[in-house]
């Protein structure tokens, strides 16, 4: 994750609807390298685990060769070098998957706290709703990849690399380990134009930080009921600290104006009472 020199910056004075907004944002993405920022090299990920598969799935071969038929939601675990542990990941496979020669855009979806990847998929009714949208041509076929961030739904990571808890490197996990694993495991678009990241509450906060810190990885970001200032001292440090500042887009965004002009980022957000 990129960190910033704060001294060089002048400090500037219905979940379901959010889900549909994210899909529309991702629908604008395409598998193209034109104008894309150069992605960083990633270590080779560990082999994928054997998945468990939702009732609508049909086994067509090993998942590593992308032969599980969609629509389906598969539950997998992957090894994270950043965290030094295995992490549970849910993956939505679209109707018609896998199609010969097709590479799919990917939405990386981050849950809030309390929460988990299964509870987010369930709360959004994601498999059913997204399958309907794809089937009627409202959005293109896509993969949705959602990790769970800790041993319990109450685990608070802010989806960042914590300067307070050195072993909590959830930002690097998402932008390097998870993206690298997905690119190696599925026929995914392997450039920023075909990747979106989004989330709810804490997940929205993590999504905007990761999209800005890692412009070479993500071309679109959406936030549902998110926030723009760090508010978890046990993760970022106290307000005003370097850790807090580095995870507060409201504070550091002006460092990105020239880079955003060169590598535009599609941004949407949803806030509901």
N, C-alpha and C positions, 0 to 999 in steps of 0.2 A: 504494500500500500504506500502511496506517495504521502510524504509529510512536507510541511511548508515552513517557510521562514516568516513568522508572524510580524517581525520587525519591518518587513518590506511592504506591508499592506496597510492602507488606511481603513480603519474600522467604519463601516457604513452605519450614519445615524440609525347510506345503506350498503355496506360491504359488497353486496351483489352488484350494485351499480358501479362500484369501483372495479370489480372484477371485469365487467364488460368494458370499462374504459381501458383497462390494461390490454385486453385482447385487441381492441381497436388500435392502440398504439403499436403493438407488436405487428398487427396486420400491415403496417406501413413498412416494416423491415423486410429486407430481402437478402438472399445469399449473394453478396457482391463485395469485392474488395475495393471498389472504386472509392477513393477519398477516405479510406479507413486508416485510423492510426495504427501504428505497428504494434502488434501484441507482443507481450513479453514471453520469452521461452519458459516452458514449464517442465518439471520433472515427469518421467513416465509414471502414470498412475498404476496402482496395484490392480490385478485382475478383478473383474466384477464378481460379486457374490451370486449365488443362485437365487433368483427372485421368487417371491410369492406373488400370486397374480389374482386380480379381481375376477369375479365370476364371468364377466363378459369377454375375458381374454381367451385366445386359443393359442396353445403352444405350437410354434412352427419350427423351432430349432433353438440353438444356444443364443442367449441374449447378446453375448459379445459380438455375434455376427448380425445383430439387429433383425432377427427373424421372428420375434414375438409379434403376433398379429394385434392390431388395434381395431376398434377402440378398447383401451385397457388402462388400468392403473397398476403398476408394478411396484412392489416394495423391495428395496435393495439396501445393502450396506456397502460402504466404500471406506478405504483407508485414507486418512488425512495425515500427510507429513507434517503440516503446520501444527496440528493438535496432538499428534502421536496417539491417535485412537481411531476406531471405526465409527462412522456416523450413518444413521438411518436416512435414507433418501427415498421419496416417492416420485415416480415418473409417470406422467400421462402420455400415452401413445395415441395418436389420432386415428380416425377412420382411414382405412386403406393402407395403414402402416404395416410393413415397410413397402414402399413403392420403388421399383427398380430405378436406380440412377438419381433418386430424389434426396436432397439434403434439406432438413427441416429447420426453420427458425425455432429458437428456444426462448421461453420465458422462465427465468429463475425467480422463484416465489418464496419470500421470507415471511414467516409467521411472527406474530406479536407475543407478548407475555401477559398472562399465561397463555400457552399455546404449543402446538406441535404441527408438523406437516400433515399427519392424518386428520387432526381436528380442523385444519384450514381447508383441506380438500372437502371434508364433509360439510363444513359450514357454508362453503360456497356452492355446494352441489356441483363441483367443478367438472367431473367426468360427464354427467348428463348434459349440463348447460353448454359446455364447450363442444361436445359432440354435435349437439343440435346446431350451433352456430357454424361449425365447419361443414356439416352436411348440407345446409342451405346456402352455403357460399358466402356467408357474412364475413368470415375471416378465413385465412389460409390454414391448411393443416400445420400443426405445430406441436412441439414437445413442451411440456411444463415440468420443471424439475424443482422439487421442494425439499430441502433438508430440515431435520429437527436439530435444534441447537444445544441440547443438553440432556442430562439424565432424567429430568422431570419437566413437566410443562411450566413450572415456576422459574426455571433457570433464566436468568437475565444476562445476556451477552452483549446487547446492542449491536450485534453482528459486526463487531469491530476488533481490532488488535488492541487489547487493553494495556496501557502503560502502568496500571496498578497491579493487575494479575498477569504476570508474564506468560503463563501457560495458556491464557485465553486469547487465541489468535484466530477468531472467527472471521475476520475480514479477509485474511490471507487464505483461509480455508475456502471461502466462496470464490474469490476472484482467481485463485490459482488452482487449488486442489479440485474443487468441484467442477469448474469449467474445463480443466484439463481432462478430468475423468469422463465428463460427458462427451467431449470431442473424440475421445478414444473408444468410447463404448457404443455410441449411437451415430447414425448418419446425420449429424448436426451441422448447421452452418458454423464454420470455424472462423468467423470474423465478426467484428462489432456490429456490422450492419444487420446481421441475423440474430443478434442477442438483445433481449430486453431483461431488465431486472425490476422487480416490484415487491411491495409488501404492505402489511397492515401494522399501524402503530409503530412498535419497535422495529418491525420488519421494514416499514416505510422509511424510518430514520436510517436504518442500515443500507437500504437500497439507494437512497440519494447520495450518501457518503461514498458507497462503493462505486456508483456510476461516475462520480466526479473524481475520486481518487484513482480510478482505473479506466480512464477514457478509452484506452486501447482495447478494452474488453467488451464494453456495453455501448450500444448506440441508442438505446431507449430506456427510460426509467419512468415508473409511475408510483405514486404514493397514495395510500388510502388512510386517512386520519393520522397522518404523520406529524413530525415536528422538526424544527431546523436548528435547535440549540441542544447541546448535551444536557442531560438532567439526571445522570446516574453517577455520582461521585465515586462509587466503589468500582466503576469500570473506567471512566474517562479521567478521573481526578476531580478536584474541586473546581468550581466555576472560576474562570480566569487563568487556569493552568494551561500549559502547552497541550496536554492531552485533551482537555475540554475544548480548546480552540480548534485543534485539528479535526475534531468530530462535530463541529458546529458550522454547517454550511452558511448560515446567516453571517458568520464572521469571516470565513475564508474565501467566499465565492469570488470576490474581486480578483483573486490571484489567477482565475481561470479565464478571464475575458478574452485574451488573445488566443488561447488554445481552443476555447469553445467556438470562436469564429472560424478556426481552421478545421476543427473536428466537431461539428454541431451535435448536440445531444437532444433527442426528443424527450420532452418532460411533460408529464401531466400529473395532476394531483386531485384528490377527492376528499372533501371534509364534510361530514354530516353531523347534525345535532343529535 
